[in-house]
Amino acid sequence: MPLSSSAQKVQDALKNLGYHYEVIEDSESTRTAEEAAARVGCEVGQIVKSLIFQGKKSGKAILILTSGANRVDVKRIKVHAEEKIGRADPAFVRERTGFAIGGIPPLGHLHPIETYLDEDLLRFEDVWAAGGTPNAVFKMDAKELEKMTGGKVIIVK
């Protein structure tokens, strides 16, 4: 079965960067970390949550890739982003990434995004990330997440 256009964008971005990971899409939701973990049969901590924040002063988009088991402490991110941040609204997320909330992948965005990576993800061999839709995911080597995204590894919780 062919991928939806959003999932195909992620598959193409992976291929263009030289990765051989496969985006899997079906009818079951993977919108939440718990749903995704249950669907693929892994720990919730192995799910890469992609959260978009917005700089309060600059208006820049900030992507936090965090373990599905963690909650982001925005005060920690503020130190790295050098400004206060807040959760971005759905229209801003789609405008900057090209994807809807619930399916934001770690790569393949419309515009470059300042990215921070939860150090807890690196304790796993494999992690699962969103594949462009709330029903699409792909499995990848956790060690490649930093290289793939250009993200800075930090403590987010």
DSSP file (Angstrom, degrees, kcal/mol; ACC not computed):
  #  RESIDUE AA STRUCTURE BP1 BP2  ACC     N-H-->O    O-->H-N    N-H-->O    O-->H-N    TCO  KAPPA ALPHA  PHI   PSI    X-CA   Y-CA   Z-CA
    1    1 A M              0   0    0      0, 0.0    24,-0.1     0, 0.0     2,-0.0   0.000 360.0 360.0 360.0 130.4    0.0    0.0    0.0
    2    2 A P        -     0   0    0      0, 0.0     2,-0.1     0, 0.0     6,-0.0  -0.295 360.0-109.6 -68.3 152.4    1.5    3.4   -1.0
    3    3 A L        -     0   0    0      1,-0.1    21,-0.0     2,-0.1   133,-0.0  -0.432  34.3-102.5 -76.2 153.7    2.3    6.0    1.7
    4    4 A S     >  -     0   0    0     -2,-0.1     4,-2.6     1,-0.1     5,-0.2  -0.244  41.5-100.0 -64.7 166.8    0.2    9.1    2.1
    5    5 A S  H  > S+     0   0    0      1,-0.2     4,-1.8     2,-0.2     5,-0.1   0.885 123.4  49.1 -62.3 -38.7    1.9   12.3    0.7
    6    6 A S  H  > S+     0   0    0      2,-0.2     4,-1.4     1,-0.2    -1,-0.2   0.924 113.3  45.5 -67.4 -43.5    3.1   13.4    4.1
    7    7 A A  H  > S+     0   0    0      1,-0.2     4,-2.3     2,-0.2    -2,-0.2   0.868 110.7  54.7 -66.5 -35.5    4.6   10.0    5.0
    8    8 A Q  H  X S+     0   0    0     -4,-2.6     4,-2.9     1,-0.2    -1,-0.2   0.864 102.0  57.9 -66.1 -35.1    6.2    9.9    1.6
    9    9 A K  H  X S+     0   0    0     -4,-1.8     4,-2.2     2,-0.2    -1,-0.2   0.903 108.9  45.7 -59.5 -40.5    7.8   13.2    2.2
   10   10 A V  H  X S+     0   0    0     -4,-1.4     4,-2.6   121,-0.3    -2,-0.2   0.922 111.8  50.7 -68.7 -44.2    9.5   11.7    5.3
   11   11 A Q  H  X S+     0   0    0     -4,-2.3     4,-2.3   120,-0.2    -2,-0.2   0.914 112.1  48.0 -59.2 -42.8   10.5    8.6    3.4
   12   12 A D  H  X S+     0   0    0     -4,-2.9     4,-2.9     2,-0.2    -1,-0.2   0.895 110.0  51.8 -64.9 -40.8   12.0   10.8    0.6
   13   13 A A  H  X S+     0   0    0     -4,-2.2     4,-1.4     2,-0.2    -2,-0.2   0.909 110.3  49.2 -63.3 -41.6   13.9   12.9    3.2
   14   14 A L  H  <>S+     0   0    0     -4,-2.6     5,-2.8     2,-0.2     3,-0.4   0.945 113.7  45.8 -60.4 -48.1   15.3    9.8    4.8
   15   15 A K  H ><5S+     0   0    0     -4,-2.3     3,-1.7     1,-0.2    -2,-0.2   0.912 109.6  54.2 -62.1 -44.1   16.4    8.5    1.4
   16   16 A N  H 3<5S+     0   0    0     -4,-2.9    -1,-0.2     1,-0.3    -2,-0.2   0.772 108.5  50.1 -63.6 -25.9   17.9   11.8    0.3
   17   17 A L  T 3<5S-     0   0    0     -4,-1.4    -1,-0.3    -3,-0.4    -2,-0.2   0.413 123.5-105.4 -91.5   1.2   20.0   11.9    3.5
   18   18 A G  T < 5S+     0   0    0     -3,-1.7     2,-0.3     1,-0.3    -3,-0.2   0.646  74.0 137.7  88.0  15.1   21.3    8.4    2.8
   19   19 A Y      < -     0   0    0     -5,-2.8    -1,-0.3    -6,-0.2    -2,-0.1  -0.721  43.0-156.5 -95.3 146.6   19.2    6.5    5.4
   20   20 A H        +     0   0    0     -2,-0.3     2,-0.1     2,-0.1    -1,-0.1   0.001  46.0 133.6-109.7  27.2   17.5    3.2    4.7
   21   21 A Y        -     0   0    0    -10,-0.1     2,-0.5    -7,-0.1   119,-0.1  -0.470  49.8-133.0 -76.5 151.3   14.8    3.4    7.4
   22   22 A E        -     0   0    0    117,-0.3   117,-0.5    -2,-0.1     2,-0.4  -0.923   5.5-137.8-114.6 123.5   11.3    2.5    6.3
   23   23 A V        -     0   0    0     -2,-0.5     2,-0.5   115,-0.1   115,-0.2  -0.628  20.1-157.9 -75.0 129.0    8.3    4.6    7.1
   24   24 A I  E     +A  137   0A   0    113,-3.3   113,-2.2    -2,-0.4     2,-0.4  -0.942  13.5 178.8-112.2 128.2    5.4    2.3    8.2
   25   25 A E  E     +A  136   0A   0     -2,-0.5     2,-0.2   111,-0.2   111,-0.2  -0.995  11.9 140.8-133.6 133.6    1.8    3.7    7.9
   26   26 A D        -     0   0    0    109,-1.6    -2,-0.0    -2,-0.4     0, 0.0  -0.807  61.9 -77.7-150.7-163.8   -1.5    2.0    8.6
   27   27 A S  S    S+     0   0    0     -2,-0.2     2,-0.2     2,-0.1   109,-0.1   0.666  94.0  95.2 -82.5 -16.3   -4.9    2.7   10.2
   28   28 A E  S    S-     0   0    0    107,-0.2    -2,-0.3     1,-0.1     2,-0.2  -0.558  79.1-115.1 -78.8 138.9   -3.9    2.6   13.8
   29   29 A S        +     0   0    0     -2,-0.2   106,-0.3     1,-0.1    10,-0.1  -0.445  32.0 175.1 -74.0 141.7   -3.0    5.9   15.5
   30   30 A T        +     0   0    0    104,-4.2     6,-0.2    72,-0.2   105,-0.2  -0.058  43.1 123.1-127.1  27.2    0.5    6.6   16.8
   31   31 A R        +     0   0    0    103,-0.3     2,-0.2     4,-0.1    71,-0.1   0.859  70.0  45.6 -61.1 -39.6   -0.4   10.2   17.8
   32   32 A T  S  > S-     0   0    0    102,-0.1     4,-2.6     1,-0.1     5,-0.2  -0.691  87.8-118.1-104.2 160.4    0.6    9.7   21.4
   33   33 A A  H  > S+     0   0    0     -2,-0.2     4,-2.6     1,-0.2     5,-0.2   0.881 116.4  52.2 -61.3 -38.2    3.8    8.1   22.8
   34   34 A E  H  > S+     0   0    0      2,-0.2     4,-2.2     1,-0.2    -1,-0.2   0.918 110.3  46.9 -65.8 -43.8    1.7    5.5   24.5
   35   35 A E  H  > S+     0   0    0      2,-0.2     4,-2.2     1,-0.2    -2,-0.2   0.921 114.0  48.3 -63.0 -44.0   -0.3    4.6   21.3
   36   36 A A  H  X S+     0   0    0     -4,-2.6     4,-2.4     2,-0.2     5,-0.3   0.927 111.5  49.0 -64.0 -44.7    2.9    4.4   19.3
   37   37 A A  H  X>S+     0   0    0     -4,-2.6     4,-1.8     1,-0.2     5,-1.7   0.906 112.4  48.4 -62.6 -42.2    4.7    2.2   21.8
   38   38 A A  H  <5S+     0   0    0     -4,-2.2    -1,-0.2    -5,-0.2    -2,-0.2   0.897 112.4  49.6 -64.6 -39.5    1.8   -0.2   22.0
   39   39 A R  H  <5S+     0   0    0     -4,-2.2    -2,-0.2     1,-0.2    -1,-0.2   0.908 120.4  32.7 -67.8 -42.6    1.6   -0.4   18.2
   40   40 A V  H  <5S-     0   0    0     -4,-2.4    -1,-0.2    -5,-0.2    -2,-0.2   0.593 107.7-118.6 -94.4 -10.2    5.2   -1.1   17.6
   41   41 A G  T  <5 +     0   0    0     -4,-1.8     2,-0.2    -5,-0.3    -3,-0.2   0.928  68.9 117.5  77.4  46.7    5.9   -3.1   20.8
   42   42 A C  S   <S-     0   0    0     -5,-1.7    -1,-0.2    -6,-0.1     2,-0.1  -0.789  70.3 -76.9-132.1 177.7    8.5   -1.0   22.5
   43   43 A E    >   -     0   0    0     -2,-0.2     3,-1.5     1,-0.1     4,-0.2  -0.462  38.9-121.1 -71.8 149.2    9.0    1.0   25.7
   44   44 A V  G >  S+     0   0    0      1,-0.3     3,-1.7     2,-0.2    24,-0.6   0.853 113.3  64.1 -58.2 -34.0    7.3    4.4   25.8
   45   45 A G  G 3  S+     0   0    0     23,-0.3    -1,-0.3     1,-0.3    23,-0.2   0.704  92.7  62.6 -63.8 -19.9   10.8    5.9   26.4
   46   46 A Q  G <  S+     0   0    0     -3,-1.5    82,-2.7    21,-0.1     2,-0.5   0.487  81.9  98.0 -84.2  -3.8   11.8    4.7   22.9
   47   47 A I  E <  S-b  128   0A   0     -3,-1.7    21,-1.9    -4,-0.2     2,-0.9  -0.742  71.8-138.5 -87.3 129.3    9.3    6.9   21.2
   48   48 A V  E     -bC 129  67A   0     80,-3.2    82,-0.6    -2,-0.5     2,-0.5  -0.788  15.5-156.8 -88.5 107.3   10.6   10.2   19.9
   49   49 A K  E     - C   0  66A   0     17,-3.4    17,-2.4    -2,-0.9     2,-0.7  -0.753   3.8-152.6 -83.4 128.8    8.1   12.9   20.7
   50   50 A S  E     - C   0  65A   0     -2,-0.5     2,-0.5    15,-0.2    52,-0.3  -0.900  18.4-179.2-104.7 108.3    8.5   15.9   18.4
   51   51 A L  E     - C   0  64A   0     13,-2.7    13,-3.0    -2,-0.7     2,-0.5  -0.921  15.3-150.1-114.2 130.4    7.3   19.0   20.1
   52   52 A I  E     + C   0  63A   0     -2,-0.5    36,-2.0    11,-0.2     2,-0.3  -0.871  17.7 178.3-103.0 126.6    7.4   22.4   18.5
   53   53 A F  E     -DC  87  62A   0      9,-3.2     9,-2.6    -2,-0.5     2,-0.4  -0.749  18.7-136.1-115.7 167.2    7.8   25.5   20.6
   54   54 A Q  E     -DC  86  61A   0     32,-3.1    32,-1.8    -2,-0.3     2,-0.2  -0.992  20.5-116.1-129.6 133.6    8.0   29.1   19.6
   55   55 A G  E  >  -D   85   0A   0      5,-2.7     4,-1.3    -2,-0.4    30,-0.2  -0.487  20.0-144.8 -64.4 129.7   10.4   31.8   20.9
   56   56 A K  T  4 S+     0   0    0     28,-3.0    -1,-0.2    -2,-0.2    29,-0.1   0.852  96.2  28.0 -66.5 -35.3    8.4   34.5   22.7
   57   57 A K  T  4 S+     0   0    0     27,-0.5    -1,-0.1     1,-0.0    28,-0.1   0.899 131.6  32.4 -92.4 -48.6   10.7   37.3   21.5
   58   58 A S  T  4 S-     0   0    0      2,-0.1    -2,-0.1     1,-0.0     3,-0.1   0.766  88.4-137.4 -83.3 -26.7   12.1   36.0   18.2
   59   59 A G     <  +     0   0    0     -4,-1.3    -3,-0.1     1,-0.2    -1,-0.0   0.495  51.0 150.9  79.2   3.1    9.2   34.0   17.0
   60   60 A K        -     0   0    0     -6,-0.1    -5,-2.7     1,-0.1     2,-0.3  -0.299  49.1-113.4 -69.5 152.5   11.5   31.3   15.9
   61   61 A A  E     -C   54   0A   0     -7,-0.2    53,-1.1    51,-0.2     2,-0.4  -0.664  29.2-166.1 -84.1 140.3   10.5   27.6   15.8
   62   62 A I  E     -Ce  53 114A   0     -9,-2.6    -9,-3.2    -2,-0.3     2,-0.5  -0.992   5.5-154.5-131.5 123.3   12.2   25.3   18.2
   63   63 A L  E     -Ce  52 115A   0     51,-3.2    53,-2.7    -2,-0.4     2,-0.6  -0.865   5.6-166.5-101.1 125.0   11.9   21.5   17.9
   64   64 A I  E     -Ce  51 116A   0    -13,-3.0   -13,-2.7    -2,-0.5     2,-0.8  -0.957   3.7-163.0-110.1 119.2   12.4   19.4   21.0
   65   65 A L  E     +Ce  50 117A   0     51,-3.1    53,-3.2    -2,-0.6     2,-0.3  -0.892  26.9 169.8-100.8 106.4   12.9   15.7   20.3
   66   66 A T  E     -C   49   0A   0    -17,-2.4   -17,-3.4    -2,-0.8     2,-0.1  -0.826  39.8 -94.1-122.6 156.2   12.2   14.1   23.7
   67   67 A S  E >   -C   48   0A   0     -2,-0.3     3,-2.1   -19,-0.2   -19,-0.2  -0.395  35.2-122.7 -62.8 140.4   11.7   10.6   25.0
   68   68 A G  T 3  S+     0   0    0    -21,-1.9   -23,-0.3   -24,-0.6    -1,-0.1   0.676 111.8  59.0 -59.4 -17.7    8.0    9.6   25.2
   69   69 A A  T 3  S+     0   0    0    -22,-0.2    -1,-0.3   -24,-0.1     2,-0.3   0.538  97.7  77.9 -87.4  -8.1    8.5    8.9   28.9
   70   70 A N    <   -     0   0    0     -3,-2.1     2,-0.4   -25,-0.1    -4,-0.1  -0.706  64.3-144.6-109.6 154.2    9.6   12.5   29.6
   71   71 A R        -     0   0    0     -2,-0.3     2,-0.3    86,-0.1    -4,-0.1  -0.928  32.3-116.8-107.7 139.3    7.9   15.9   30.0
   72   72 A V        -     0   0    0     -2,-0.4     2,-0.8    -8,-0.1    85,-0.2  -0.601  13.8-145.4 -80.3 131.6    9.8   18.9   28.8
   73   73 A D    >>  -     0   0    0     83,-3.5     4,-1.3    -2,-0.3     3,-1.1  -0.864   9.1-160.3 -93.3 105.1   10.9   21.5   31.3
   74   74 A V  H 3> S+     0   0    0     -2,-0.8     4,-2.4     1,-0.3    -1,-0.1   0.757  87.2  64.6 -63.0 -24.1   10.6   24.8   29.3
   75   75 A K  H 3> S+     0   0    0      2,-0.2     4,-1.1     1,-0.2    -1,-0.3   0.871 101.4  50.2 -66.3 -35.0   12.9   26.6   31.8
   76   76 A R  H <> S+     0   0    0     -3,-1.1     4,-1.1    80,-0.2     3,-0.2   0.900 111.9  47.4 -66.8 -40.2   15.7   24.2   30.7
   77   77 A I  H  X S+     0   0    0     -4,-1.3     4,-3.2     1,-0.2     5,-0.3   0.881 103.0  63.3 -68.7 -37.8   15.0   25.0   27.0
   78   78 A K  H  X>S+     0   0    0     -4,-2.4     4,-1.5     1,-0.2     5,-1.0   0.872  99.3  55.0 -53.4 -40.3   14.9   28.7   27.7
   79   79 A V  H  <5S+     0   0    0     -4,-1.1    -1,-0.2    -3,-0.2    -2,-0.2   0.909 114.8  38.4 -61.8 -43.1   18.6   28.6   28.8
   80   80 A H  H  <5S+     0   0    0     -4,-1.1    -2,-0.2    -3,-0.3    -1,-0.2   0.879 118.8  46.3 -76.7 -39.1   19.6   27.0   25.5
   81   81 A A  H  <5S-     0   0    0     -4,-3.2    -2,-0.2     2,-0.2    -1,-0.2   0.639 102.2-134.2 -78.4 -13.9   17.3   29.0   23.2
   82   82 A E  T  <5S+     0   0    0     -4,-1.5     2,-0.3    -5,-0.3    -3,-0.2   0.788  76.2  60.1  63.0  30.9   18.3   32.2   25.1
   83   83 A E  S   <S-     0   0    0     -5,-1.0    -2,-0.2    -6,-0.2    -1,-0.2  -0.957  95.4 -80.2-169.9 163.3   14.7   33.3   25.4
   84   84 A K        -     0   0    0     -2,-0.3   -28,-3.0    -3,-0.1   -27,-0.5  -0.430  48.5-161.0 -67.6 147.4   11.3   32.3   26.9
   85   85 A I  E     -D   55   0A   0    -30,-0.2     2,-0.3   -11,-0.1   -30,-0.2  -0.908  11.4-171.3-130.1 159.1    9.5   29.8   24.8
   86   86 A G  E     -D   54   0A   0    -32,-1.8   -32,-3.1    -2,-0.3     2,-0.1  -0.963  40.1 -80.9-143.4 160.6    5.9   28.6   24.6
   87   87 A R  E     -D   53   0A   0     -2,-0.3   -34,-0.2   -34,-0.2     2,-0.2  -0.385  50.5-123.5 -62.4 137.1    4.0   25.8   22.8
   88   88 A A        -     0   0    0    -36,-2.0   -36,-0.1     1,-0.1    -1,-0.1  -0.528  21.4-115.8 -82.3 148.7    3.3   26.6   19.2
   89   89 A D     >  -     0   0    0     -2,-0.2     4,-2.3     1,-0.1     3,-0.3  -0.424  31.7-103.0 -80.6 162.0   -0.2   26.6   17.8
   90   90 A P  H  > S+     0   0    0      0, 0.0     4,-2.3     0, 0.0     5,-0.2   0.827 119.8  53.1 -56.0 -36.7   -1.2   24.1   15.1
   91   91 A A  H  > S+     0   0    0      2,-0.2     4,-2.4     1,-0.2     5,-0.2   0.918 110.5  47.1 -67.0 -42.3   -1.1   26.7   12.3
   92   92 A F  H  > S+     0   0    0     -3,-0.3     4,-2.4     2,-0.2     5,-0.3   0.913 111.6  52.0 -62.9 -43.6    2.5   27.8   13.2
   93   93 A V  H  X>S+     0   0    0     -4,-2.3     4,-2.6     1,-0.2     5,-0.6   0.936 112.6  44.0 -60.0 -48.2    3.6   24.1   13.4
   94   94 A R  H  X5S+     0   0    0     -4,-2.3     4,-1.8     1,-0.2    -1,-0.2   0.897 112.9  52.5 -65.4 -40.0    2.2   23.3   10.0
   95   95 A E  H  <5S+     0   0    0     -4,-2.4    -1,-0.2    -5,-0.2    -2,-0.2   0.900 118.3  35.4 -62.7 -41.6    3.7   26.5    8.5
   96   96 A R  H  <5S+     0   0    0     -4,-2.4    15,-1.6    -5,-0.2    -2,-0.2   0.834 132.6  24.8 -84.0 -34.4    7.2   25.8    9.8
   97   97 A T  H  <5S-     0   0    0     -4,-2.6    13,-0.7    -5,-0.3    -3,-0.2   0.786  89.1-129.8-101.8 -31.8    7.3   22.0    9.5
   98   98 A G  S  <<S+     0   0    0     -4,-1.8     2,-0.3    -5,-0.6    -4,-0.2   0.499  78.6  95.1  88.0   5.5    4.8   21.1    6.7
   99   99 A F  S    S-     0   0    0     -6,-0.5    -1,-0.4     6,-0.1    -2,-0.3  -0.906  74.2-115.4-130.4 156.7    3.3   18.6    9.1
  100  100 A A    >   -     0   0    0     32,-0.4     3,-1.8    -2,-0.3     4,-0.1  -0.589  43.9 -88.9 -88.6 151.6    0.4   18.5   11.5
  101  101 A I  T 3  S+     0   0    0      1,-0.2    -1,-0.1    -2,-0.2   -50,-0.1  -0.316 115.1  40.7 -54.8 137.6    0.8   18.0   15.3
  102  102 A G  T 3  S+     0   0    0    -52,-0.3    -1,-0.2    31,-0.1   -72,-0.2   0.239 117.8  48.4 102.6 -11.4    0.7   14.3   16.1
  103  103 A G    <   +     0   0    0     -3,-1.8    29,-1.3    29,-0.2    -2,-0.2   0.185  68.9 142.8-142.3  17.9    2.9   13.3   13.1
  104  104 A I        -     0   0    0    -54,-0.3    26,-0.5    -4,-0.1   -54,-0.2  -0.493  37.6-150.6 -70.7 119.1    5.8   15.7   13.2
  105  105 A P        -     0   0    0      0, 0.0    26,-0.1     0, 0.0    -6,-0.1  -0.366  23.3-114.9 -82.5 167.4    9.0   13.8   12.1
  106  106 A P  S    S+     0   0    0      0, 0.0     2,-0.3     0, 0.0     3,-0.1   0.566  96.4  22.7 -77.8  -6.7   12.5   14.7   13.3
  107  107 A L  S    S+     0   0    0      1,-0.1   -93,-0.1   -10,-0.0   -94,-0.1  -0.898  89.2  63.8-147.4 172.8   13.5   15.7    9.7
  108  108 A G        +     0   0    0     -2,-0.3    -1,-0.1     1,-0.2   -95,-0.1   0.714  63.5 160.2  82.5  21.7   12.1   16.8    6.4
  109  109 A H        -     0   0    0      1,-0.1   -12,-0.2    -3,-0.1    -1,-0.2  -0.334  50.3-121.0 -77.1 158.8   10.6   20.1    7.6
  110  110 A L  S    S+     0   0    0    -13,-0.7   -13,-0.2   -14,-0.2    -1,-0.1   0.857  97.0  25.0 -64.9 -36.0    9.8   23.0    5.2
  111  111 A H  S    S-     0   0    0    -15,-1.6    -2,-0.1     0, 0.0    -1,-0.1  -0.926  96.8 -91.2-129.3 151.4   12.2   25.3    7.0
  112  112 A P        -     0   0    0      0, 0.0     2,-0.4     0, 0.0   -51,-0.2  -0.369  45.9-159.9 -59.3 140.8   15.3   24.8    9.1
  113  113 A I        -     0   0    0    -53,-0.1     2,-0.2    -4,-0.0   -51,-0.2  -0.991  23.4-115.6-131.3 131.0   14.4   24.5   12.8
  114  114 A E  E     -e   62   0A   0    -53,-1.1   -51,-3.2    -2,-0.4     2,-0.4  -0.487  46.0-159.8 -59.8 126.0   16.5   25.0   15.9
  115  115 A T  E     -e   63   0A   0     -2,-0.2    37,-2.1    35,-0.2     2,-0.4  -0.932  21.3-171.1-126.4 137.3   16.6   21.4   17.4
  116  116 A Y  E     -ef  64 152A   0    -53,-2.7   -51,-3.1    -2,-0.4     2,-0.5  -0.976  13.6-150.3-124.3 139.9   17.3   20.0   20.8
  117  117 A L  E     -ef  65 153A   0     35,-3.0    37,-2.7    -2,-0.4     2,-0.3  -0.938  18.4-121.6-118.0 125.0   17.6   16.3   21.5
  118  118 A D  E >   - f   0 154A   0    -53,-3.2     3,-1.7    -2,-0.5     4,-0.5  -0.472  15.3-143.5 -64.2 121.2   16.7   14.7   24.8
  119  119 A E  G >  S+     0   0    0     35,-2.4     3,-1.1    -2,-0.3     4,-0.2   0.770  95.4  71.1 -59.5 -25.2   19.8   12.8   26.1
  120  120 A D  G >  S+     0   0    0      1,-0.3     3,-1.2    34,-0.3    -1,-0.3   0.774  87.2  64.0 -64.7 -25.4   17.5   10.1   27.5
  121  121 A L  G X  S+     0   0    0     -3,-1.7     3,-1.4     1,-0.2    -1,-0.3   0.814  92.4  64.6 -65.2 -28.8   16.8    8.9   23.9
  122  122 A L  G <  S+     0   0    0     -3,-1.1    -1,-0.2    -4,-0.5    -2,-0.2   0.528  84.2  72.9 -77.6  -4.6   20.5    8.0   23.5
  123  123 A R  G <  S+     0   0    0     -3,-1.2     2,-0.3    -4,-0.2    -1,-0.3   0.584  89.2  76.2 -82.2  -8.6   20.3    5.3   26.2
  124  124 A F  S <  S-     0   0    0     -3,-1.4     3,-0.1    -4,-0.2    18,-0.1  -0.710  72.8-144.5 -98.9 152.0   18.3    3.1   23.7
  125  125 A E  S    S+     0   0    0     -2,-0.3    17,-2.2     1,-0.2    18,-0.5   0.929  89.3  22.7 -74.8 -48.4   19.7    1.2   20.8
  126  126 A D  E     - G   0 141A   0     15,-0.3     2,-0.3    16,-0.1    -1,-0.2  -0.907  67.4-175.6-120.3 147.0   16.6    1.9   18.6
  127  127 A V  E     - G   0 140A   0     13,-2.5    13,-2.7    -2,-0.3     2,-0.4  -0.914  19.7-131.3-133.1 163.6   14.0    4.5   18.8
  128  128 A W  E     -bG  47 139A   0    -82,-2.7   -80,-3.2    -2,-0.3     2,-0.3  -0.971  23.7-171.9-119.6 129.5   10.7    5.1   16.9
  129  129 A A  E     -bG  48 138A   0      9,-2.6     9,-2.0    -2,-0.4   -80,-0.1  -0.822  33.0 -89.7-119.6 158.1    9.9    8.5   15.4
  130  130 A A  E     - G   0 137A   0    -82,-0.6     7,-0.3   -26,-0.5   -27,-0.1  -0.348  28.6-150.3 -64.3 145.4    6.8   10.0   13.7
  131  131 A G        -     0   0    0      5,-2.9  -121,-0.3     2,-0.5  -120,-0.2  -0.009  57.2 -75.6-111.7  28.7    6.7    9.5   10.0
  132  132 A G  S    S+     0   0    0    -29,-1.3   -32,-0.4     4,-0.3   -29,-0.2   0.231 111.1  56.1 104.0 -15.3    4.7   12.6    8.9
  133  133 A T  S >  S-     0   0    0      3,-0.3     3,-1.6   -31,-0.1    -2,-0.5  -0.929  91.1-104.3-140.0 164.8    1.1   11.5    9.9
  134  134 A P  T 3  S+     0   0    0      0, 0.0  -104,-4.2     0, 0.0  -103,-0.3   0.508 122.8  46.7 -67.8  -1.4   -0.5   10.5   13.2
  135  135 A N  T 3  S+     0   0    0   -106,-0.3  -109,-1.6  -105,-0.2     2,-0.4   0.215  98.3  84.3-120.9  12.0   -0.5    6.9   11.8
  136  136 A A  E <   +A   25   0A   0     -3,-1.6    -5,-2.9  -111,-0.2     2,-0.3  -0.951  45.0 158.9-126.1 138.3    3.1    6.7   10.5
  137  137 A V  E     -AG  24 130A   0   -113,-2.2  -113,-3.3    -2,-0.4     2,-0.3  -0.936  18.8-155.4-143.6 164.8    6.4    5.8   12.3
  138  138 A F  E     - G   0 129A   0     -9,-2.0    -9,-2.6    -2,-0.3     2,-0.4  -0.990  16.3-130.8-145.2 146.5    9.8    4.6   11.5
  139  139 A K  E     + G   0 128A   0   -117,-0.5     2,-0.3    -2,-0.3  -117,-0.3  -0.741  34.7 167.7 -93.8 139.5   12.4    2.8   13.5
  140  140 A M  E     - G   0 127A   0    -13,-2.7   -13,-2.5    -2,-0.4     2,-0.5  -0.962  43.9 -88.9-147.9 163.9   16.0    4.1   13.6
  141  141 A D  E >   - G   0 126A   0     -2,-0.3     3,-1.7   -15,-0.2     4,-0.4  -0.644  34.6-142.2 -72.9 122.2   19.3    3.8   15.4
  142  142 A A  G >  S+     0   0    0    -17,-2.2     3,-1.4    -2,-0.5     4,-0.5   0.833  97.5  64.1 -58.4 -33.4   19.2    6.3   18.3
  143  143 A K  G 3  S+     0   0    0    -18,-0.5     4,-0.5     1,-0.3     3,-0.3   0.727  98.9  54.9 -65.1 -20.6   22.8    7.2   17.8
  144  144 A E  G <> S+     0   0    0     -3,-1.7     4,-3.0     1,-0.2    -1,-0.3   0.559  83.8  85.7 -88.9  -8.3   22.0    8.6   14.4
  145  145 A L  H <> S+     0   0    0     -3,-1.4     4,-2.0    -4,-0.4     6,-0.4   0.894  88.9  49.4 -61.8 -40.8   19.3   11.0   15.6
  146  146 A E  H  >>S+     0   0    0     -4,-0.5     4,-2.2    -3,-0.3     5,-0.5   0.939 115.7  42.5 -64.3 -46.6   21.8   13.8   16.5
  147  147 A K  H  45S+     0   0    0     -4,-0.5    -2,-0.2     1,-0.2    -1,-0.2   0.911 113.6  52.9 -64.8 -43.1   23.5   13.6   13.1
  148  148 A M  H  <5S+     0   0    0     -4,-3.0    -1,-0.2     1,-0.2    -2,-0.2   0.868 122.9  26.9 -61.2 -39.0   20.2   13.3   11.2
  149  149 A T  H  <5S-     0   0    0     -4,-2.0    -1,-0.2    -5,-0.2    -2,-0.2   0.648  92.8-130.0-102.1 -17.9   18.7   16.4   12.8
  150  150 A G  T  <5 +     0   0    0     -4,-2.2   -35,-0.2    -5,-0.2    -3,-0.2   0.680  55.6 158.9  70.6  16.4   21.7   18.5   13.7
  151  151 A G      < -     0   0    0     -5,-0.5     2,-0.5    -6,-0.4   -35,-0.3  -0.310  44.6-119.5 -75.3 156.1   20.2   18.8   17.1
  152  152 A K  E     -f  116   0A   0    -37,-2.1   -35,-3.0    -3,-0.1     2,-0.4  -0.838  26.7-126.6 -95.3 127.9   22.0   19.6   20.3
  153  153 A V  E     +f  117   0A   0     -2,-0.5     2,-0.3   -37,-0.2   -35,-0.2  -0.625  46.6 150.3 -78.2 124.9   21.9   16.9   23.0
  154  154 A I  E     -f  118   0A   0    -37,-2.7   -35,-2.4    -2,-0.4     2,-0.6  -0.896  53.7 -93.2-143.5 170.8   20.6   18.3   26.3
  155  155 A I        +     0   0    0     -2,-0.3   -37,-0.1   -37,-0.2   -38,-0.0  -0.831  40.6 175.2 -85.5 125.6   18.7   17.4   29.5
  156  156 A V              0   0    0     -2,-0.6   -83,-3.5     1,-0.1   -80,-0.2   0.606 360.0 360.0-109.0 -15.2   15.0   18.3   28.8
  157  157 A K              0   0    0    -85,-0.2    -1,-0.1   -81,-0.1   -86,-0.1   0.461 360.0 360.0 -98.0 360.0   13.2   17.0   31.9
